[in-house]
Amino acid sequence: MNERVIWGVPSFWIERFPLYYGRKRGFFEKRGINLEIRYLWGGPELAAAFTGGQVWIGEMGLPPFLKAYSDGLPARVIGSSTIQQLDHYLVARPEIQGMKQLKGRRIGILSFGSCDEYFARAMLRATGLNPNMDVQLVPMGSAYGDVRCFSPAPASGIPRVDAGFLVDPFVATGERLGCIRILAVVRDYFPSYQWGIILAHTEALVRKRELIQRAMEAFRAACRQILEDTEDALSFGAQVFQIPREDFRRALLRDLKRWEVDARLDIEGMKNCLKIQQETGSVPAGLSLEGMIEQF
């Protein structure tokens, strides 16, 4: 009988595709795993689920992980997600031509304390804007990725924003519809950086170590298969995200060449991320990577 594994994630975007594809192609089932993907809508929210014991393996951004870890999160980094580099897009309504025009605007982020907030503040400061006074940061929660948010008059219950972080494949859909334009790519501000990580609960690393190993093997197999047989993956990806196949093609091929398909961590990139977090006062100056990593 297969063992149930709840894989916690903070948001729905192309970074999650290997989980769906691995489940569809049977990579998890072949290793005795019944995979459930659980959405918590934010890094801090996912960290709380780890602390509360609701999940014991998952993915999140390294910045909120470092903050949670410094606050006592009982977890270790066991690998990299596919989106190791910062292939993350700040987009805006078409009439906004550049970063400086964000002054006085509403900017959508996933949640307060998420990677989006860290990146937004750093990018705004680099542009000469004060993130506390010149803009309004708007947490999107489950509306994250909904391109209707960029409409001048979105549907009831959907937050309205002028700009915000958007992830593929929804960037590709927004471009096709003509409702957004890419203002900036986060990796241009942080060229050497480990972003997405896979983490596991410290108790699970002791009690469920072999199961974690099998889950990681299935994850790697799914990532490699997407890279090797992209055409097969395209149709299924369009179904998962409920978008036209060409939108998913554009989204997948935009960054696939930079995917980390073997879950290997960029240790130097992790050090750079930690240094930035320390310089901004987000984590204690004495925090180090020692004891934080257990690569699977």
C-alpha positions as a Markdown table, in Angstrom:
| # | Residue | x | y | z |
|---|---|---|---|---|
| 1 | Met | 0.0 | 0.0 | 0.0 |
| 2 | Asn | 1.4 | 3.4 | -1.0 |
| 3 | Glu | 2.3 | 5.9 | 1.8 |
| 4 | Arg | 0.7 | 9.3 | 1.8 |
| 5 | Val | 3.0 | 12.2 | 1.4 |
| 6 | Ile | 1.7 | 15.8 | 1.8 |
| 7 | Trp | 4.1 | 18.2 | -0.1 |
| 8 | Gly | 3.5 | 21.7 | 1.2 |
| 9 | Val | 3.8 | 24.7 | -1.2 |
| 10 | Pro | 3.3 | 28.4 | -0.9 |
| 11 | Ser | 1.9 | 29.2 | -4.3 |
| 12 | Phe | 0.6 | 27.8 | -7.6 |
| 13 | Trp | 2.9 | 28.4 | -10.6 |
| 14 | Ile | 5.2 | 26.6 | -13.0 |
| 15 | Glu | 7.6 | 25.7 | -10.1 |
| 16 | Arg | 5.0 | 23.2 | -9.0 |
| 17 | Phe | 4.6 | 21.5 | -12.4 |
| 18 | Pro | 7.1 | 18.7 | -11.7 |
| 19 | Leu | 4.9 | 17.6 | -8.8 |
| 20 | Tyr | 1.9 | 17.3 | -11.0 |
| 21 | Tyr | 3.8 | 15.8 | -13.9 |
| 22 | Gly | 5.5 | 13.3 | -11.6 |
| 23 | Arg | 2.2 | 12.2 | -10.2 |
| 24 | Lys | 0.6 | 11.9 | -13.6 |
| 25 | Arg | 3.5 | 9.9 | -15.1 |
| 26 | Gly | 3.6 | 7.6 | -12.0 |
| 27 | Phe | 7.0 | 8.5 | -10.8 |
| 28 | Phe | 5.7 | 8.9 | -7.2 |
| 29 | Glu | 3.4 | 5.9 | -7.4 |
| 30 | Lys | 6.2 | 3.6 | -8.6 |
| 31 | Arg | 8.1 | 4.5 | -5.5 |
| 32 | Gly | 5.2 | 3.7 | -3.2 |
| 33 | Ile | 4.0 | 7.3 | -2.7 |
| 34 | Asn | 0.5 | 8.7 | -2.8 |
| 35 | Leu | 1.4 | 12.4 | -3.4 |
| 36 | Glu | -0.9 | 15.2 | -2.1 |
| 37 | Ile | 0.0 | 18.8 | -2.9 |
| 38 | Arg | -1.1 | 21.2 | -0.3 |
| 39 | Tyr | -1.2 | 25.0 | -0.8 |
| 40 | Leu | -0.6 | 27.4 | 2.2 |
| 41 | Trp | -0.3 | 30.6 | 0.2 |
| 42 | Gly | 2.8 | 32.1 | 1.6 |
| 43 | Gly | 6.3 | 31.2 | 3.0 |
| 44 | Pro | 5.4 | 32.2 | 6.6 |
| 45 | Glu | 2.2 | 30.3 | 6.3 |
| 46 | Leu | 4.0 | 27.2 | 5.1 |
| 47 | Ala | 6.5 | 27.5 | 7.9 |
| 48 | Ala | 3.7 | 27.6 | 10.4 |
| 49 | Ala | 2.3 | 24.4 | 8.9 |
| 50 | Phe | 5.7 | 22.8 | 9.3 |
| 51 | Thr | 5.9 | 23.9 | 12.9 |
| 52 | Gly | 2.4 | 22.7 | 13.6 |
| 53 | Gly | 3.1 | 19.3 | 12.1 |
| 54 | Gln | 0.6 | 19.5 | 9.2 |
| 55 | Val | 3.4 | 19.0 | 6.6 |
| 56 | Trp | 6.9 | 17.6 | 6.8 |
| 57 | Ile | 8.2 | 18.1 | 3.2 |
| 58 | Gly | 7.7 | 21.0 | 0.8 |
| 59 | Glu | 9.1 | 23.9 | -1.2 |
| 60 | Met | 9.5 | 27.6 | -0.3 |
| 61 | Gly | 11.8 | 30.5 | -1.0 |
| 62 | Leu | 15.0 | 30.7 | 0.8 |
| 63 | Pro | 14.5 | 34.2 | 2.3 |
| 64 | Pro | 11.3 | 33.3 | 4.3 |
| 65 | Phe | 13.0 | 30.0 | 5.2 |
| 66 | Leu | 16.0 | 31.7 | 6.7 |
| 67 | Lys | 13.7 | 34.0 | 8.8 |
| 68 | Ala | 11.7 | 31.0 | 10.0 |
| 69 | Tyr | 14.8 | 28.9 | 10.6 |
| 70 | Ser | 16.3 | 31.7 | 12.7 |
| 71 | Asp | 13.0 | 31.8 | 14.7 |
| 72 | Gly | 13.3 | 28.0 | 15.4 |
| 73 | Leu | 11.6 | 26.3 | 12.4 |
| 74 | Pro | 12.3 | 22.6 | 12.9 |
| 75 | Ala | 13.4 | 21.9 | 9.3 |
| 76 | Arg | 16.5 | 21.5 | 7.1 |
| 77 | Val | 17.1 | 22.3 | 3.5 |
| 78 | Ile | 17.4 | 19.1 | 1.5 |
| 79 | Gly | 17.5 | 20.3 | -2.0 |
| 80 | Ser | 16.8 | 23.0 | -4.6 |
| 81 | Ser | 13.6 | 23.5 | -6.4 |
| 82 | Thr | 13.7 | 23.7 | -10.2 |
| 83 | Ile | 13.6 | 27.5 | -10.0 |
| 84 | Gln | 17.0 | 27.9 | -8.4 |
| 85 | Gln | 17.8 | 31.3 | -10.0 |
| 86 | Leu | 15.5 | 34.3 | -9.7 |
| 87 | Asp | 13.3 | 33.8 | -12.8 |
| 88 | His | 10.7 | 35.9 | -11.2 |
| 89 | Tyr | 8.9 | 38.8 | -12.9 |
| 90 | Leu | 7.7 | 42.2 | -11.7 |
| 91 | Val | 5.0 | 43.2 | -14.2 |
| 92 | Ala | 2.7 | 46.2 | -14.5 |
| 93 | Arg | -0.2 | 47.4 | -16.5 |
| 94 | Pro | 0.8 | 48.4 | -20.0 |
| 95 | Glu | 0.8 | 52.1 | -19.5 |
| 96 | Ile | 3.5 | 51.9 | -16.8 |
| 97 | Gln | 6.8 | 52.2 | -18.7 |
| 98 | Gly | 9.4 | 51.9 | -16.0 |
| 99 | Met | 10.2 | 51.3 | -12.3 |
| 100 | Lys | 10.2 | 54.9 | -11.3 |
| 101 | Gln | 6.5 | 55.2 | -12.5 |
| 102 | Leu | 5.6 | 52.8 | -9.6 |
| 103 | Lys | 5.5 | 55.8 | -7.2 |
| 104 | Gly | 2.1 | 56.1 | -5.7 |
| 105 | Arg | 1.0 | 52.7 | -7.1 |
| 106 | Arg | -0.4 | 49.5 | -5.6 |
| 107 | Ile | 2.1 | 46.6 | -5.9 |
| 108 | Gly | 0.9 | 43.0 | -5.5 |
| 109 | Ile | 2.9 | 40.5 | -3.5 |
| 110 | Leu | 2.1 | 37.0 | -2.4 |
| 111 | Ser | 2.0 | 37.8 | 1.4 |
| 112 | Phe | 3.9 | 39.8 | 3.9 |
| 113 | Gly | 7.1 | 38.0 | 4.8 |
| 114 | Ser | 7.1 | 36.2 | 1.5 |
| 115 | Cys | 10.0 | 36.3 | -1.0 |
| 116 | Asp | 7.9 | 38.9 | -3.0 |
| 117 | Glu | 8.1 | 41.4 | -0.1 |
| 118 | Tyr | 11.9 | 41.0 | 0.3 |
| 119 | Phe | 12.4 | 41.4 | -3.5 |
| 120 | Ala | 10.0 | 44.3 | -3.8 |
| 121 | Arg | 11.6 | 46.3 | -1.1 |
| 122 | Ala | 15.1 | 45.7 | -2.5 |
| 123 | Met | 14.2 | 46.6 | -6.1 |
| 124 | Leu | 12.3 | 49.7 | -5.1 |
| 125 | Arg | 15.2 | 50.9 | -3.0 |
| 126 | Ala | 17.5 | 50.3 | -5.9 |
| 127 | Thr | 15.2 | 52.5 | -8.1 |
| 128 | Gly | 15.3 | 55.3 | -5.5 |
| 129 | Leu | 11.8 | 54.7 | -4.1 |
| 130 | Asn | 10.9 | 54.2 | -0.5 |
| 131 | Pro | 8.9 | 51.0 | -0.1 |
| 132 | Asn | 7.3 | 52.2 | 3.1 |
| 133 | Met | 6.1 | 55.6 | 1.8 |
| 134 | Asp | 6.1 | 55.7 | -2.0 |
| 135 | Val | 4.0 | 52.6 | -2.8 |
| 136 | Gln | 1.4 | 50.3 | -1.2 |
| 137 | Leu | 2.3 | 46.6 | -1.0 |
| 138 | Val | -0.9 | 44.5 | -1.4 |
| 139 | Pro | -0.9 | 40.8 | -0.2 |
| 140 | Met | -2.7 | 38.8 | -2.9 |
| 141 | Gly | -3.1 | 35.4 | -1.1 |
| 142 | Ser | -5.1 | 32.9 | -3.2 |
| 143 | Ala | -5.6 | 35.6 | -5.9 |
| 144 | Tyr | -1.8 | 35.5 | -6.6 |
| 145 | Gly | -1.3 | 34.8 | -10.3 |
| 146 | Asp | -4.7 | 36.0 | -11.4 |
| 147 | Val | -4.1 | 38.4 | -14.3 |
| 148 | Arg | -7.5 | 40.0 | -13.7 |
| 149 | Cys | -5.9 | 41.8 | -10.7 |
| 150 | Phe | -4.3 | 44.2 | -13.3 |
| 151 | Ser | -7.6 | 45.2 | -14.7 |
| 152 | Pro | -8.7 | 48.8 | -13.9 |
| 153 | Ala | -11.9 | 47.3 | -12.6 |
| 154 | Pro | -11.4 | 43.6 | -11.5 |
| 155 | Ala | -14.2 | 41.3 | -10.6 |
| 156 | Ser | -15.6 | 41.4 | -7.1 |
| 157 | Gly | -13.3 | 39.9 | -4.5 |
| 158 | Ile | -10.2 | 40.2 | -6.6 |
| 159 | Pro | -7.6 | 42.8 | -5.4 |
| 160 | Arg | -6.8 | 45.6 | -7.8 |
| 161 | Val | -3.1 | 46.3 | -8.4 |
| 162 | Asp | -1.1 | 48.5 | -10.8 |
| 163 | Ala | 1.9 | 46.3 | -10.7 |
| 164 | Gly | 3.1 | 43.2 | -8.9 |
| 165 | Phe | 5.0 | 40.0 | -9.0 |
| 166 | Leu | 3.6 | 37.5 | -11.5 |
| 167 | Val | 4.9 | 34.0 | -12.2 |
| 168 | Asp | 4.8 | 31.8 | -15.3 |
| 169 | Pro | 2.7 | 30.4 | -16.8 |
| 170 | Phe | 0.5 | 33.4 | -15.9 |
| 171 | Val | 3.1 | 35.9 | -17.2 |
| 172 | Ala | 2.7 | 34.3 | -20.7 |
| 173 | Thr | -1.1 | 34.5 | -20.4 |
| 174 | Gly | -1.0 | 38.2 | -19.4 |
| 175 | Glu | 1.3 | 39.0 | -22.3 |
| 176 | Arg | -1.0 | 37.3 | -24.8 |
| 177 | Leu | -4.0 | 39.2 | -23.4 |
| 178 | Gly | -2.1 | 42.5 | -23.5 |
| 179 | Cys | -2.9 | 43.3 | -19.9 |
| 180 | Ile | 0.6 | 43.4 | -18.5 |
| 181 | Arg | 4.2 | 44.1 | -19.5 |
| 182 | Ile | 7.4 | 42.9 | -17.8 |
| 183 | Leu | 9.1 | 45.8 | -15.9 |
| 184 | Ala | 12.0 | 43.8 | -14.4 |
| 185 | Val | 13.4 | 40.4 | -13.7 |
| 186 | Val | 14.5 | 39.7 | -10.1 |
| 187 | Arg | 17.7 | 37.9 | -11.2 |
| 188 | Asp | 19.0 | 41.1 | -12.7 |
| 189 | Tyr | 19.1 | 42.5 | -9.1 |
| 190 | Phe | 20.5 | 39.3 | -7.5 |
| 191 | Pro | 22.7 | 37.5 | -10.2 |
| 192 | Ser | 24.1 | 34.9 | -7.8 |
| 193 | Tyr | 21.3 | 33.6 | -5.6 |
| 194 | Gln | 19.7 | 30.3 | -4.5 |
| 195 | Trp | 16.0 | 30.9 | -4.5 |
| 196 | Gly | 13.7 | 28.0 | -4.3 |
| 197 | Ile | 14.4 | 25.2 | -1.8 |
| 198 | Ile | 13.0 | 21.9 | -0.8 |
| 199 | Leu | 12.8 | 21.4 | 3.0 |
| 200 | Ala | 12.0 | 18.6 | 5.4 |
| 201 | His | 11.0 | 18.5 | 9.0 |
| 202 | Thr | 13.8 | 17.5 | 11.3 |
| 203 | Glu | 11.7 | 14.7 | 12.9 |
| 204 | Ala | 10.9 | 13.3 | 9.5 |
| 205 | Leu | 14.6 | 13.3 | 8.6 |
| 206 | Val | 14.9 | 10.7 | 11.4 |
| 207 | Arg | 11.7 | 8.8 | 11.3 |
| 208 | Lys | 10.9 | 8.9 | 7.6 |
| 209 | Arg | 14.3 | 9.3 | 6.0 |
| 210 | Glu | 13.9 | 6.5 | 3.4 |
| 211 | Leu | 10.5 | 7.8 | 2.4 |
| 212 | Ile | 12.0 | 11.3 | 1.9 |
| 213 | Gln | 14.7 | 9.7 | -0.3 |
| 214 | Arg | 12.0 | 8.1 | -2.4 |
| 215 | Ala | 10.1 | 11.3 | -2.8 |
| 216 | Met | 13.2 | 13.1 | -3.9 |
| 217 | Glu | 14.0 | 10.4 | -6.4 |
| 218 | Ala | 10.5 | 10.8 | -7.9 |
| 219 | Phe | 10.8 | 14.6 | -8.0 |
| 220 | Arg | 14.2 | 14.4 | -9.9 |
| 221 | Ala | 12.7 | 11.8 | -12.3 |
| 222 | Ala | 9.8 | 14.2 | -13.1 |
| 223 | Cys | 12.1 | 17.1 | -13.6 |
| 224 | Arg | 14.5 | 15.2 | -16.0 |
| 225 | Gln | 11.5 | 13.8 | -18.0 |
| 226 | Ile | 10.2 | 17.3 | -18.5 |
| 227 | Leu | 13.6 | 18.4 | -19.8 |
| 228 | Glu | 14.0 | 15.3 | -22.0 |
| 229 | Asp | 10.4 | 15.1 | -23.4 |
| 230 | Thr | 9.2 | 18.7 | -23.4 |
| 231 | Glu | 6.5 | 18.1 | -26.0 |
| 232 | Asp | 4.8 | 15.5 | -23.9 |
| 233 | Ala | 4.8 | 17.8 | -20.9 |
| 234 | Leu | 3.3 | 20.8 | -22.8 |
| 235 | Ser | -0.2 | 19.4 | -23.2 |
| 236 | Phe | -0.5 | 18.2 | -19.7 |
| 237 | Gly | 0.9 | 21.5 | -18.3 |
| 238 | Ala | -1.8 | 23.4 | -20.2 |
| 239 | Gln | -4.4 | 21.2 | -18.5 |
| 240 | Val | -2.9 | 21.7 | -15.0 |
| 241 | Phe | -2.9 | 25.5 | -15.3 |
| 242 | Gln | -6.1 | 25.6 | -17.5 |
| 243 | Ile | -4.5 | 27.9 | -20.2 |
| 244 | Pro | -3.9 | 27.5 | -23.9 |
| 245 | Arg | -1.1 | 25.1 | -24.9 |
| 246 | Glu | 0.9 | 27.9 | -26.6 |
| 247 | Asp | 0.8 | 30.0 | -23.4 |
| 248 | Phe | 2.3 | 27.1 | -21.5 |
| 249 | Arg | 4.9 | 26.5 | -24.2 |
| 250 | Arg | 6.0 | 30.1 | -24.0 |
| 251 | Ala | 6.1 | 30.0 | -20.2 |
| 252 | Leu | 8.0 | 26.7 | -20.0 |
| 253 | Leu | 10.6 | 27.4 | -22.7 |
| 254 | Arg | 11.3 | 30.9 | -21.3 |
| 255 | Asp | 13.3 | 29.6 | -18.3 |
| 256 | Leu | 13.6 | 25.8 | -18.8 |
| 257 | Lys | 17.3 | 26.0 | -19.8 |
| 258 | Arg | 18.0 | 27.4 | -16.3 |
| 259 | Trp | 16.0 | 24.8 | -14.4 |
| 260 | Glu | 17.8 | 22.8 | -11.7 |
| 261 | Val | 16.6 | 19.3 | -12.5 |
| 262 | Asp | 18.7 | 17.4 | -10.0 |
| 263 | Ala | 17.8 | 19.4 | -6.9 |
| 264 | Arg | 21.4 | 20.3 | -6.3 |
| 265 | Leu | 21.9 | 23.3 | -4.1 |
| 266 | Asp | 24.0 | 26.3 | -5.0 |
| 267 | Ile | 25.9 | 26.8 | -1.8 |
| 268 | Glu | 27.5 | 30.1 | -2.9 |
| 269 | Gly | 24.1 | 31.3 | -3.9 |
| 270 | Met | 22.8 | 30.3 | -0.4 |
| 271 | Lys | 25.6 | 32.3 | 1.2 |
| 272 | Asn | 24.7 | 35.3 | -0.9 |
| 273 | Cys | 21.1 | 35.1 | 0.0 |
| 274 | Leu | 22.0 | 34.8 | 3.7 |
| 275 | Lys | 24.3 | 37.8 | 3.5 |
| 276 | Ile | 21.6 | 39.9 | 1.9 |
| 277 | Gln | 19.1 | 38.9 | 4.6 |
| 278 | Gln | 21.6 | 39.8 | 7.3 |
| 279 | Glu | 22.4 | 43.2 | 5.7 |
| 280 | Thr | 18.7 | 44.1 | 5.7 |
| 281 | Gly | 18.3 | 42.9 | 9.3 |
| 282 | Ser | 15.8 | 40.2 | 8.3 |
| 283 | Val | 17.8 | 37.5 | 10.2 |
| 284 | Pro | 20.4 | 37.6 | 13.0 |
| 285 | Ala | 24.0 | 38.5 | 12.0 |
| 286 | Gly | 25.3 | 35.3 | 13.6 |
| 287 | Leu | 23.1 | 32.9 | 11.5 |
| 288 | Ser | 25.2 | 30.5 | 9.4 |
| 289 | Leu | 24.5 | 27.7 | 7.0 |
| 290 | Glu | 26.2 | 25.2 | 9.3 |
| 291 | Gly | 23.6 | 22.6 | 10.4 |
| 292 | Met | 21.0 | 24.0 | 8.1 |
| 293 | Ile | 21.6 | 21.8 | 5.0 |
| 294 | Glu | 21.2 | 18.1 | 4.5 |
| 295 | Gln | 21.4 | 17.5 | 0.7 |
| 296 | Phe | 19.4 | 14.6 | -0.5 |
